[in-house]
């Protein structure tokens, strides 16, 4: 570009000079050649046209000063062009000793981040079942030897954390002293004065390491087995079995998880077809039972076609990237389930979120998207609203009629996830569309789960012919994964037949849900969330702490207390990222049609009620917690009133927050605000 600018300058200047000389005969031929070159440069490189104009040069050279300055500039350009190219000198090679030092000093990044308190809490709270998903199950608990091994591991991790914390404080003291020109002792005092928050955080990290030690003094909760510490899983010394435990964690809503009819059908198919399909659907993996199941689901829902997936999780993560691409728009509920979140991220579409189950906020987001596209003049793209019929994280039901109104008003398409609502909602279990008496053809794409109400495994997607055919060619979970094992396809088909012949299971399910919700409605300190028809009942703290870890520990104590009394419930667990942290801490209670009313009202309700009361009232007041709703003991009250520092009661105090007498609550910034009601 510099060279072209120099040529343009030279041609323009010479052209002006020839014309200014009066067009002498000796210069006529040269002037014609220069004029031709000037015109060619102006047409080939329009950006140089102003510099080639005669008017430009006439105006510039009206006085001799500009002429001299421009001549000097031209000479400087020529000087630069004639300079030799300078190349960077090659670095001297490292010696063997230098290479060895660099290799010795290099430390690889860990493959996974270290476990924090929430990670250990989730790992310690995994139950191990030894029976089918029936109303009464057998679960295993760790033996004394297993708990001792876990305690030793926790103690080792605690010592390591304390060492790291002490080293970090020492480095910070020395750094501060060096920057201020002070001694090490003076630096420590300056650290206490200016870095109290960091020191408090480090001190709390040391305290949090003691949260999950099963042998902690005074701890009455039951910790389930940490599988990594068990050498022989079936050895009697490593586990303790609890039999006849009331199961409130199974998603087999119709009670078909251990149905004898499904067992017999699966056994016959297993003997005839073998165990697996051993291939994707597009190759050798398509079996006649797959086609029969797809036709049955399509006829049951009233859609044109259906395709089935071997994994329910892969259903959502395959469908979303199959239809939404770069530049498209996906509008999601901010509390949608994890598979939808991952599928939306894999699509690389533009993601927008609306407040959970708030149709007014959804309309606002859709309107903002249209206004943004109009202002920025985005090209015409596909726009989808992704919703769950029955939200598995909250138990709420989507307002489908209002959703369809927004779809028609703002010209969006709808993707509806019926994973938890199929076989649950509607007079005959056809999902949220039947629940609201809405024509299912108004939903563009619909998918569901075969592993919940139908007691099998896998997922399905139903819709128009072009929708299903597109997935058979482009959905990664369908094209590249081995197809659903034949015996599971037959089991799902048989479960669908049972639902059609025995619709009374739905009435039984709703009666059980209503009975349990009514019994838990007045539990102190607990909010009961979810739709009245939802078998997913969510229990949240009525007055949660600002510290999420504290809430999780308190809820886990309630879960452990229920297990002590032979009632199995589960704390909701989410991925510990920016999506999972958006979900409020809660306990999930799942009701099925196989439960009896006596199990729910005479066993589950009293046990859950008592566990909530004991654990919430036993948690002393902490500066970071609102006062508990129940009565507190005088010792707890005096301990809380005597705590005036910015941290929770120290570990030396007799009262501590809230999980056990030896635990303290943290003031970390991982807070949580409850969603709008």
C-alpha positions in Angstrom: 0.0 0.0 0.0 2.9 2.3 0.7 4.3 1.6 -2.7 1.0 2.3 -4.4 0.6 5.5 -2.5 4.1 6.6 -3.6 3.4 5.7 -7.3 0.1 7.6 -7.1 1.8 10.6 -5.6 4.5 10.5 -8.2 2.1 10.2 -11.1 -0.2 12.9 -9.8 2.7 15.3 -9.2 4.3 14.7 -12.6 0.9 15.1 -14.3 0.4 18.4 -12.6 4.0 19.5 -13.3 3.6 18.7 -17.1 0.3 20.6 -17.3 1.7 23.5 -15.3 4.6 23.8 -17.7 2.3 24.9 -20.5 2.2 21.6 -22.4 5.6 22.0 -24.2 6.0 20.0 -27.3 8.9 18.1 -25.8 6.7 16.9 -23.0 3.6 16.1 -25.0 4.3 12.4 -25.4 5.3 11.9 -21.8 2.2 13.8 -20.6 -0.1 11.5 -22.6 1.6 8.4 -21.1 1.3 9.8 -17.6 -2.3 10.7 -18.1 -3.1 7.1 -19.2 -1.3 5.7 -16.2 -3.2 8.2 -13.9 -6.6 7.1 -15.3 -5.8 3.4 -15.0 -4.6 3.8 -11.3 -7.8 5.7 -10.5 -10.1 3.0 -12.0 -8.2 0.1 -10.5 -7.7 1.5 -7.0 -10.6 3.9 -6.3 -9.1 4.8 -2.9 -6.2 6.5 -4.7 -8.5 8.6 -6.9 -8.3 11.8 -4.8 -4.6 11.8 -5.0 -4.6 11.5 -8.8 -7.0 14.4 -9.4 -5.7 17.5 -11.2 -7.9 19.7 -9.0 -6.3 18.3 -5.9 -2.8 19.1 -7.1 -3.8 22.5 -8.4 -5.1 23.4 -5.0 -2.1 22.0 -3.2 0.6 23.7 -5.2 -0.9 27.2 -5.3 2.0 28.2 -3.0 5.6 26.9 -3.2 5.8 26.0 0.5 3.3 23.1 0.0 5.2 22.1 -3.1 8.5 21.8 -1.2 7.0 20.0 1.7 5.4 17.4 -0.6 8.6 16.9 -2.5 10.4 16.2 0.8 7.6 13.8 1.7 8.0 12.0 -1.6 11.8 11.7 -1.1 11.2 10.2 2.4 8.8 7.6 1.0 11.4 6.6 -1.6 14.0 6.4 1.1 11.9 4.0 3.1 11.2 1.8 0.2 14.9 1.5 -0.5 15.8 0.4 3.0 16.7 -3.3 3.4 14.3 -5.6 5.2 15.1 -6.1 8.8 14.6 -9.6 10.2 14.4 -10.5 13.9 17.5 -12.1 15.1 17.0 -15.8 16.0 17.1 -16.5 19.8 19.9 -18.4 21.1 19.0 -22.1 21.8 18.6 -23.1 25.4 21.3 -25.1 27.0 20.7 -28.6 28.4 20.8 -27.2 31.9 18.2 -24.5 31.2 15.9 -27.1 29.5 16.3 -29.4 32.5 15.4 -26.6 34.9 12.3 -25.6 32.9 11.1 -29.2 32.7 11.6 -29.7 36.5 9.8 -26.4 37.3 6.8 -27.2 35.0 3.7 -28.4 36.9 0.8 -29.7 34.8 -2.7 -28.4 35.4 -4.9 -30.9 37.3 -7.3 -32.9 35.2 -10.2 -31.9 37.5 -10.5 -29.1 40.1 -10.2 -30.1 43.7 -13.3 -31.1 45.6 -15.0 -28.4 47.6 -17.4 -28.8 50.5 -20.5 -29.1 48.1 -18.8 -31.7 46.0 -18.0 -33.9 49.1 -21.6 -33.4 50.3 -23.0 -34.7 47.0 -20.6 -37.6 47.0 -21.4 -38.6 50.6 -25.1 -38.4 50.0 -25.5 -41.0 47.2 -27.7 -43.9 48.1 -27.2 -47.4 46.8 -30.3 -49.4 46.1 -30.5 -53.2 46.1 -34.0 -53.8 44.7 -36.3 -52.8 41.9 -37.9 -49.3 42.0 -40.9 -50.5 44.0 -42.7 -48.6 46.8 -40.5 -50.5 49.4 -36.8 -50.9 48.7 -33.6 -52.1 50.2 -30.7 -49.6 50.5 -27.2 -49.9 51.8 -25.4 -47.8 54.4 -21.7 -47.7 55.2 -20.4 -49.9 57.9 -18.2 -48.6 60.8 -15.1 -49.6 58.8 -16.2 -47.7 55.8 -17.1 -44.6 57.8 -13.7 -44.8 59.5 -11.9 -44.9 56.1 -14.0 -42.0 54.9 -13.1 -40.1 58.1 -9.4 -40.8 57.5 -9.7 -39.4 54.0 -11.5 -36.3 55.2 -8.9 -35.8 57.9 -6.1 -36.0 55.3 -7.9 -33.6 53.0 -8.5 -31.3 56.0 -4.8 -31.3 56.9 -3.8 -30.6 53.3 -6.3 -27.7 53.1 -5.0 -26.3 56.4 -1.4 -26.5 55.1 -2.3 -24.8 51.9 -4.2 -22.1 53.7 -1.3 -21.5 56.1 1.1 -21.3 53.2 -1.1 -18.9 51.4 -1.4 -16.6 54.4 2.4 -16.7 54.9 3.0 -15.8 51.3 0.5 -12.9 51.6 2.2 -11.7 54.8 5.7 -11.7 53.2 4.4 -10.0 50.0 2.6 -7.3 52.0 5.7 -6.7 54.2 8.0 -6.5 51.1 5.7 -4.0 49.4 5.5 -1.8 52.5 9.1 -2.2 53.5 8.2 -3.8 56.8 9.4 -6.8 58.7 7.5 -10.1 58.6 5.8 -9.5 62.0 4.7 -6.0 60.9 3.4 -7.5 57.7 1.3 -10.0 59.7 -0.2 -7.2 61.7 -0.9 -5.2 58.5 -2.5 -8.3 57.1 -4.8 -8.6 60.1 -5.7 -4.9 59.7 -6.2 -4.8 55.9 -6.9 -8.3 54.8 -9.4 -9.6 57.4 -11.8 -10.8 54.8 -9.2 -13.1 53.2 -8.1 -14.4 56.6 -11.7 -15.0 57.6 -12.3 -16.9 54.3 -9.2 -19.1 54.9 -10.3 -19.8 58.5 -13.7 -20.8 57.2 -12.2 -23.1 54.6 -10.4 -24.9 57.4 -13.7 -25.2 59.3 -15.7 -26.4 56.3 -13.3 -29.4 55.9 -14.8 -30.9 59.0 -18.4 -30.8 57.7 -18.5 -34.3 56.2 -16.6 -36.4 58.7 -19.0 -39.3 59.6 -17.3 -39.7 62.9 -17.7 -36.1 64.0 -18.6 -35.9 67.7 -22.3 -35.7 68.4 -23.3 -36.4 64.7 -26.5 -38.4 64.6 -27.1 -38.4 60.8 -26.6 -41.5 58.7 -24.0 -41.1 55.9 -24.5 -43.3 52.9 -21.6 -45.1 51.3 -18.8 -43.4 49.5 -18.2 -46.0 46.7 -14.6 -45.0 46.3 -13.7 -46.2 49.8 -15.3 -49.6 49.4 -12.9 -52.4 48.4 -15.5 -55.2 48.1 -18.9 -53.8 47.5 -20.7 -57.0 48.5 -18.7 -57.7 51.6 -20.9 -57.6 54.7 -18.2 -55.7 56.6 -18.4 -52.8 54.2 -22.1 -52.1 54.2 -25.3 -52.3 56.3 -28.5 -53.0 54.6 -31.8 -51.3 55.4 -34.8 -53.2 54.3 -38.4 -52.2 53.8 -37.6 -48.5 53.3 -40.4 -46.3 51.9 -39.2 -45.2 48.4 -40.0 -41.6 47.6 -37.2 -41.0 45.1 -38.3 -43.2 42.1 -39.8 -41.5 39.0 -41.8 -44.6 38.1 -44.9 -42.5 38.4 -47.3 -45.2 37.2 -45.7 -47.8 39.3 -44.5 -49.8 36.3 -40.9 -50.0 37.3 -41.3 -53.5 38.8 -44.5 -54.6 37.1 -44.6 -58.3 36.4 -46.1 -57.9 33.0 -43.2 -55.8 31.9 -40.7 -58.2 33.4 -42.2 -61.1 31.5 -42.3 -59.2 28.2 -38.7 -58.1 28.6 -37.6 -61.6 29.5 -39.2 -63.1 26.3 -37.6 -60.4 24.2 -34.2 -60.9 25.8 -34.3 -64.6 25.0 -35.3 -64.0 21.4 -33.3 -60.9 20.4 -30.4 -61.0 22.9 -29.3 -58.1 25.1 -28.3 -55.2 22.8 -28.9 -54.0 19.3 -25.1 -53.6 18.6 -25.5 -50.8 16.1 -27.1 -47.4 15.3 -30.5 -47.1 13.7 -29.0 -46.2 10.3 -27.0 -49.4 10.1 -27.8 -52.7 11.6 -29.5 -51.3 14.8 -33.1 -51.0 13.5 -35.2 -53.9 14.8 -38.9 -54.6 14.2 -39.7 -53.8 17.8 -38.4 -50.3 17.4 -40.7 -49.7 14.5 -43.6 -51.1 16.4 -42.9 -48.8 19.4 -42.6 -45.8 17.2 -46.0 -46.5 15.6 -47.6 -47.1 19.0 -46.3 -43.8 20.4 -47.4 -41.8 17.3 -50.9 -43.3 17.5 -51.1 -42.7 21.2 -50.2 -39.0 20.9 -51.9 -38.4 17.6 -48.9 -37.2 15.6 -47.7 -38.2 12.2 -44.4 -39.9 13.1 -42.2 -40.7 16.0 -38.5 -41.7 16.4 -37.0 -43.2 19.5 -33.6 -42.6 21.1 -31.6 -44.9 23.3 -31.0 -42.3 26.0 -33.5 -39.8 27.4 -30.8 -37.3 28.2 -29.4 -37.6 24.6 -32.9 -36.9 23.3 -32.9 -33.2 24.3 -29.2 -32.7 23.6 -29.6 -34.1 20.1 -32.9 -32.4 19.1 -31.9 -28.9 20.0 -28.6 -28.8 17.9 -30.4 -30.6 15.1 -32.9 -27.8 14.5 -31.2 -24.7 16.0 -27.9 -23.5 14.6 -25.6 -20.5 14.7 -27.6 -17.3 14.5 -30.9 -18.9 15.4 -32.8 -18.0 18.6 -33.6 -20.2 21.6 -35.7 -18.8 24.4 -35.4 -20.9 27.6 -36.9 -21.1 31.1 -34.2 -20.1 33.5 -35.0 -23.2 35.6 -35.2 -25.7 32.8 -33.6 -29.1 33.3 -29.9 -29.7 32.6 -30.3 -31.6 29.3 -32.1 -28.7 27.8 -29.4 -26.3 28.9 -26.6 -28.5 27.4 -28.5 -29.0 24.2 -29.0 -25.3 23.8 -25.3 -24.6 24.4 -24.3 -27.3 21.8 -26.6 -25.7 19.2 -24.5 -22.4 19.4 -27.7 -20.5 18.9 -28.4 -17.1 20.5 -29.8 -18.0 24.0 -32.3 -15.9 25.9 -33.9 -16.7 29.3 -37.2 -15.7 30.9 -38.2 -15.9 34.5 -39.4 -19.4 35.5 -43.0 -20.1 34.3 -43.6 -16.3 33.8 -45.5 -15.9 30.5 -45.5 -12.1 30.8 -41.7 -12.1 31.0 -41.6 -14.6 28.1 -43.7 -12.1 26.0 -41.3 -9.3 27.0 -38.2 -11.4 25.9 -39.8 -12.3 22.6 -40.7 -8.7 21.9 -37.2 -7.6 22.8 -35.7 -10.1 20.4 -37.8 -8.9 17.5 -36.9 -5.2 18.3 -33.2 -6.1 18.5 -33.4 -7.9 15.1 -35.1 -5.0 13.5 -32.6 -2.4 14.9 -29.5 -4.5 14.0 -31.1 -5.7 10.7 -30.4 -9.4 11.4 -31.2 -11.8 8.7 -34.3 -13.8 9.0 -33.6 -16.7 11.5 -35.5 -19.5 13.1 -36.8 -18.7 16.6 -37.8 -21.3 19.1 -39.4 -21.3 22.6 -38.2 -24.3 24.6 -40.5 -25.3 27.5 -41.1 -28.2 29.8 -44.7 -29.5 30.2 -43.9 -30.5 33.8 -40.8 -28.8 35.2 -38.7 -31.5 37.0 -36.9 -28.8 39.1 -39.9 -27.1 40.4 -42.9 -29.3 39.8 -44.7 -26.5 37.9 -46.8 -27.0 34.8 -46.4 -24.7 31.8 -49.3 -22.5 30.8 -49.6 -24.1 27.4 -52.6 -22.0 26.1 -50.8 -18.7 26.9 -47.6 -20.1 25.4 -49.4 -20.8 22.1 -50.8 -17.3 22.1 -47.2 -15.9 22.5 -46.1 -18.2 19.7 -48.7 -16.9 17.3 -48.3 -13.3 18.3 -44.5 -13.1 17.8 -44.1 -15.9 15.2 -42.0 -18.3 17.2 -41.9 -22.1 17.1 -42.4 -24.3 20.1 -40.2 -27.2 21.4 -42.0 -29.0 24.2 -40.3 -31.4 26.6 -42.9 -33.9 27.9 -40.3 -36.0 29.8 -42.0 -35.7 33.2 -45.6 -35.0 32.0 -46.2 -37.9 29.6 -48.1 -40.6 31.5 -48.9 -38.2 34.3 -51.0 -35.3 33.0 -54.3 -35.4 31.1 -57.3 -37.7 31.4 -55.5 -40.6 29.6 -51.9 -39.5 30.4 -51.1 -37.9 27.0 -49.3 -35.0 28.6 -49.8 -31.3 29.0 -51.6 -30.8 25.7 -54.4 -33.1 26.9 -54.3 -31.5 30.3 -55.2 -28.1 28.7 -57.3 -29.7 25.9 -55.0 -28.3 23.3 -54.5 -29.7 19.8 -51.1 -31.4 19.8 -50.5 -30.4 16.2 -50.0 -26.8 17.3 -46.7 -27.9 19.0 -44.0 -28.0 16.4 -41.6 -30.4 18.1 -42.4 -32.7 21.1 -40.2 -35.1 22.9 -40.4 -37.2 26.1 -38.8 -39.8 28.3 -39.5 -43.6 28.3 -37.7 -44.1 31.6 -40.1 -42.5 34.0 -43.8 -43.3 33.7 -43.2 -46.2 31.3 -40.5 -47.9 33.5 -38.1 -48.6 30.6 -35.3 -46.5 29.1 -34.7 -44.1 26.3 -36.6 -41.2 24.8 -38.8 -40.3 21.8 -39.6 -37.3 19.6 -43.0 -36.9 17.9 -44.2 -34.5 15.3 -44.7 -33.9 11.6 -43.1 -36.2 9.1 -40.4 -33.7 8.0 -39.5 -33.1 11.6 -38.9 -36.8 12.3 -37.2 -37.5 9.0 -34.8 -34.6 9.6 -33.7 -36.2 12.9 -33.1 -39.6 11.3 -30.4 -38.0 9.2 -29.0 -35.3 11.4 -29.6 -35.9 15.2 -26.3 -37.1 16.7 -28.0 -39.2 19.4 -30.0 -41.1 16.7 -27.4 -41.4 14.0 -24.3 -42.3 16.0 -25.5 -44.0 19.1 -26.4 -47.7 19.4 -30.2 -48.1 19.3 -32.4 -48.9 22.2 -32.0 -52.6 23.4 -34.9 -54.6 22.1 -36.2 -55.8 25.5 -36.4 -52.2 26.7 -38.4 -51.2 23.5 -40.8 -54.0 24.2 -41.1 -53.0 27.8 -42.0 -49.4 26.9 -44.5 -50.7 24.3 -46.1 -53.0 27.0 -46.2 -50.1 29.5 -48.0 -47.9 26.9 -50.6 -50.7 26.5 -51.1 -50.9 30.2 -51.7 -47.2 30.4 -54.3 -47.4 27.7 -56.1 -50.3 29.4 -55.7 -49.2 33.0 -56.3 -45.4 33.1 -57.3 -45.7 36.7 -53.6 -45.6 37.6 -53.7 -41.9 36.8 -56.6 -41.4 39.3 -54.6 -43.3 41.9 -51.6 -41.2 41.3 -53.5 -37.9 41.7 -55.1 -39.1 44.9 -51.7 -40.0 46.3 -50.3 -36.7 45.3 -53.1 -34.8 46.9 -52.8 -36.8 50.1 -49.1 -36.2 50.5 -49.3 -32.5 49.6 -52.0 -32.0 52.1 -50.1 -33.7 54.8 -46.9 -31.7 54.2 -48.6 -28.3 53.7 -48.2 -27.3 57.4 -44.7 -28.5 58.0 -42.9 -25.7 60.0 -40.1 -24.0 58.2 -40.8 -25.7 54.8 -42.5 -24.5 51.7 -44.3 -27.1 49.5 -44.0 -26.1 45.9 -45.3 -27.6 42.6 -48.6 -27.9 40.8 -51.4 -29.8 42.7 -51.4 -32.5 40.0 -47.6 -32.8 39.9 -46.1 -36.0 41.4 -42.9 -34.0 41.8 -43.2 -32.3 45.2 -40.5 -29.7 46.0 -39.6 -28.8 49.6 -37.7 -25.6 50.2 -36.6 -23.8 53.3 -39.1 -21.1 54.1 -36.4 -18.7 55.3 -33.2 -19.8 53.6 -29.7 -18.5 54.5 -27.7 -16.3 52.2 -25.1 -19.1 52.2 -26.0 -21.8 49.7 -23.8 -24.4 51.3 -25.5 -23.9 54.7 -28.9 -24.5 53.0 -27.6 -27.7 51.3 -26.2 -29.1 54.6 -29.4 -28.4 56.5 -31.5 -30.1 53.8 -29.2 -33.1 53.7 -29.6 -33.4 57.5 -33.4 -33.6 56.9 -32.8 -36.3 54.3 -30.6 -38.3 56.6 -33.0 -38.0 59.5 -35.8 -39.3 57.3 -33.6 -42.3 56.3 -33.1 -43.1 59.9 -36.8 -43.6 60.1 -37.0 -45.7 57.0 -38.2 -43.0 54.6 -36.0 -42.4 51.5 -36.2 -38.9 50.1 -33.5 -37.0 48.1 -32.0 -33.6 48.1 -32.1 -32.0 44.6 -28.6 -32.1 43.1 -27.5 -29.9 40.2 -24.3 -29.4 38.2 -22.1 -27.0 40.1 -21.8 -24.3 37.4 -23.6 -21.1 36.6 -26.6 -23.1 35.5 -26.8 -25.4 38.5 -26.2 -22.6 41.0 -29.3 -20.9 39.6 -31.5 -23.7 40.9 -32.6 -23.2 44.5 -31.6 -25.8 47.1 -34.5 -28.2 47.8 -35.7 -31.7 48.6 -37.5 -33.7 45.9 -40.3 -36.0 46.9 -41.7 -38.3 44.1 -45.0 -39.9 44.4 -46.2 -42.9 42.4 -49.4 -44.8 41.8 -47.9 -47.8 43.5 -47.8 -46.1 46.9 -50.7 -46.8 49.3 -52.4 -43.9 51.1 -51.4 -45.4 54.4 -47.7 -45.3 53.4 -48.0 -41.7 52.5 -50.2 -40.3 55.3 -49.3 -42.6 58.2 -45.5 -43.0 57.5 -44.1 -40.4 55.1 -45.9 -37.4 56.4 -45.1 -37.9 60.1 -41.4 -38.8 59.4 -40.8 -35.8 57.1 -42.6 -33.5 59.4 -40.6 -34.6 62.4 -37.3 -34.5 60.5 -37.9 -30.9 59.4 -38.9 -29.7 62.8 -35.9 -31.4 64.6 -33.3 -30.3 62.1 -34.5 -26.7 61.6 -35.1 -26.0 65.3 -31.7 -27.6 66.2 -29.8 -25.2 64.0 -28.7 -22.3 66.2 -29.1 -18.8 65.0 -26.2 -17.4 62.9 -25.6 -13.8 61.8 -26.0 -14.9 58.2 -29.4 -16.6 58.9 -32.8 -15.3 59.6 -34.2 -16.5 63.0 -35.7 -20.0 62.7 -39.5 -20.2 62.8 -39.6 -22.8 65.7 -38.6 -22.3 69.3 -34.9 -22.5 70.1 -33.3 -23.6 73.3 -32.0 -21.0 75.7 -28.5 -22.3 75.2 -28.7 -21.8 71.5 -30.2 -18.3 72.0 -27.5 -17.2 74.3 -24.8 -18.6 72.0 -26.3 -16.7 69.1 -26.6 -13.4 71.1 -23.0 -13.7 72.2 -21.7 -14.0 68.7 -20.9 -10.4 67.6 -18.1 -11.0 65.1 -18.5 -11.1 61.3 -18.1 -14.9 61.3 -20.3 -17.7 62.6 -19.7 -19.2 66.0 -16.2 -20.5 66.2 -15.5 -24.2 66.2 -14.6 -23.9 69.9 -18.1 -22.8 70.8 -20.6 -25.4 72.0 -23.2 -24.4 69.4 -22.5 -24.4 65.7 -24.4 -24.1 62.5 -26.4 -26.1 61.4 -25.8 -29.6 60.3 -24.1 -31.0 63.3 -22.7 -29.8 66.7 -19.2 -29.6 65.1 -20.0 -27.7 61.9 -19.9 -24.0 61.3 -21.6 -22.1 58.6 -19.7 -20.1 56.0 -20.1 -16.5 54.8 -18.9 -17.3 51.2 -20.3 -15.3 48.4 -22.1 -18.2 46.8 -25.5 -16.9 47.9 -28.9 -17.6 46.6 -32.1 -15.6 46.1 -35.3 -17.4 45.9 -37.3 -17.1 42.7 -40.5 -15.1 42.4 -43.6 -17.0 43.5 
